[in-house]
Every structure is written in C-alpha cells, then in structure tokens.
Amino acid sequence: MLDADKPLDPKDEKKLKTRGVGSGKSYEPFIKVHEISSTGESYRIRGRNTSRAHHLLSRLEFSAFLVFDRFHLTYDIKEQYPLPIADSLSICSRLGIKHPQIRNKLKVVTTDLVVELNNKPSIAVAVKYASDLDNLRTVEKLQIEKLYWEEHGYEWKLFTDQEIPAIVKENLEWLHAASLNSHDLYEELSFEDISTVVSRLSGSDKKLATVCAAMDDQYECSAGFHIGVIRNAAAANLIDVPLDIVFRNWRATDVSMIVGLDSIKGGLSDVS
C-alpha cells in the first residue's frame, strides 16, 4: 500500500484539531511533556516572549530554547510544531523515502522549534544530538523538515550539542541541575519574591556568589538560599543572566528581571 493511501494515526488526527495553531500565548504544542515516556529529560519552562509554558522534550531542546528565547530579535517560539500531513507526504514522495509511520498508520512530522524573528527571516530548528546523525532514518526525517521549511520561506537550522560554546554549555548544565533538583522551598517563590531578591543585589559590583552569601547572613537565611533563588529563577527563564560568562564569574550587576514578567501571576511553581 502506498503511503498516501494509509490512514493517519487517530491520536495524531485528534491532536491536529486543536494543536499546532495560533501564536504567542495561545499556541499549543503538538506534543506535551506528559505524553512521552518520562526519563527526567523533559521540561516545562516559561517563555519570556510568549508568557506561556513551553514543552521541551530533551535536555538539548531545553538548551536550544534558552539560547533562542534570549536572542534579542525573537518575538515568538513554537515548539513541537506539526507539519501538514499532505505536505510531508508530498515531500516523501519526491525524495523517494518512506513517510514516518507506526504499524501502517501515518505519524505527523514535527519540528522542534519554530523561531519567529523581528525584521529577519524566521527560523525552523531541528534539535539533535550529533551522535544521532549517524542514523540514516534520522537524516531522512530531517530532510523532510528541511525541504518543507525552505519551500515556505523559512531558514532551516540543525542545532546539535556541538553547536554550544563551552562556557554556555557549562552554564546550561548548571541550570539543568537546578531545574531537575529544585527544592520545595524555591517552588513556593512568586515573581514578587524573586524580584525582591534581585533588588537586593543592586548597588554591588562584587561577584554574585559573594553578595548572595552576605545576604544569607544579613537576612538570617540558610546558607546558599539567595544563590539558589537566582539559579532556579534563571533555570525557569524568569531573570536575565549572561550565558556567555561562566556562572562562577557572574557579578551582582549581571542579574536583572525580565521586562514584562512583573505583570504575570505565578512563579517557580508554574514551570517544571
């Protein structure tokens, strides 16, 4: 049976009715973190441009998202974006490859991140570990995405673990650890609480760790509390920190609240 004659997976067909449409805060990803096998490698993180929780399905997607969400020209990111089945079928036919499917039921092809930019061509991003590129089937699926997006006027990019500079990678690993091992104490913090901690940093150009330790003593908090707030808030994408400077060298003046988040209710409990 030709791929074009095969049925679409019923679960995918149902999701297409409500997901992968809209933009900004109204966008709903085609795949959500609770719908995949839990390995500790999926994340929900608030986008600074969309003010909604984004669903990221791997540690590398988390890293890519943080990089693009911090880019000054980005105004929207749509994750797990579904390609129209008619288009992916057409592309597979032209490429002479088999359309993604399970037990003779067609599966929707998705793109990890679609990054909308101000005054520049938007970008469709496939996020893959470099080791996965040795798999022929993985490369074939990437060809489907690449051709689709280029035909629709988007720049298509492949983001691998080898694309991340060493310093940025070290910072992201530090943030990853915080997001995976966050203490209940931090999850109870609101945006107002975080803003209060950031405001305590103002006026000092000393190293962040030094200032945070002094504030622990001043406010009679447990050791590591203030640096923990900064770390968890940065991992949740609620504050700005310089990813191009290794976290051990961050200064108090390097930390700032993201403009616009003060109008949003919630806090660290809204991301996971």
Number of C-alpha atoms within 10 A of each C-alpha: 6 9 19 15 10 12 13 19 16 12 9 17 15 11 16 18 9 13 18 22 15 12 13 16 16 13 20 23 24 23 21 17 17 12 8 10 10 10 8 10 16 22 24 20 24 22 23 24 18 18 17 19 18 25 27 25 25 17 17 20 26 22 23 23 25 20 14 21 21 18 11 9 15 19 18 23 28 26 27 24 23 22 19 14 18 10 14 23 21 16 19 20 15 10 13 10 16 15 25 19 16 10 7 16 17 22 20 23 23 21 21 26 22 22 22 21 17 11 8 11 12 20 21 26 25 21 22 19 14 13 9 12 14 9 9 10 14 12 12 19 18 20 15 25 22 20 17 20 20 13 10 8 11 20 17 19 15 14 19 18 17 11 12 16 11 12 14 18 18 17 20 25 15 16 21 21 13 19 22 15 10 18 12 10 11 20 17 13 16 16 20 16 14 21 18 11 17 19 14 14 21 13 9 12 13 15 16 23 20 12 18 24 17 14 20 16 12 9 9 10 12 10 14 14 17 25 19 18 23 24 23 27 26 21 30 27 23 26 22 18 25 16 18 14 15 16 21 10 13 19 20 23 16 16 19 19 19 15 12 10 19 13 9 11 10 15 21 26 13 16 19 17
